[in-house]
């Protein structure tokens, strides 16, 4: 008997079948069933607040801020970003705020007071130094800052504006002090006048009492 020849499947036919099944599957995926799937979580837009909505911008500049480390007795970089002077629309108070460029982390946040004094940094006409009670880290701390600008003009503008605000606050405090002294003097005068009125009232009542007593003593007995 002659040996039977083995049956060998042709690879081309198998490939054609695989291509046909893949095409059918793709056609089924692309078919629009009309079903709508609701999202599991609905995200709502949130309004982002910076805390600067009630303030007017008096100054906005790019700069690099340093803080003096007392323990290490050296200057340490606090951040590079934008420094702003913001004036509150209602109270009129001005604060200095500086945020880092990328993270927007606050690296300085304090009020400009009448005692705020800007001094030029030794060896650089683009930098100035000042002391402040800062709240950038969430607690009030006495800090010594140095800030460096890209140009002498920006540094001069920053320094002059701070000095102008501090001078204006000093004048206002002087007026309030004068008003307070005038009020105190007026109150003192009123108190003295009231005291004199009370004393005269007491003396009159005493004199009338004495007269009544004299009359009663002089009256004849029945």
Buried (B, 14 or more C-beta within 10 A) or exposed (E): EEEEEEEEEEEEEEEEEEEEEEEEEEEEEEEEEEEEEEEEEEEEEEEEEEEEEEBEEBBEBEBBBBBBEEEEEEBEEBBBBBBBBBBBEEEEBBBBBBBBEEEEEBBBBBBBBBEBEBEBBEEEEBBBBBBBEBBBEEEEEEBBBBBBBEEEEBBBBBBEBBBEBBEBBEEEEEEEEEEEEEEEEEEEEEEEEEEEEEEEEEEEEEEEEEEEEEEEEEEEEE
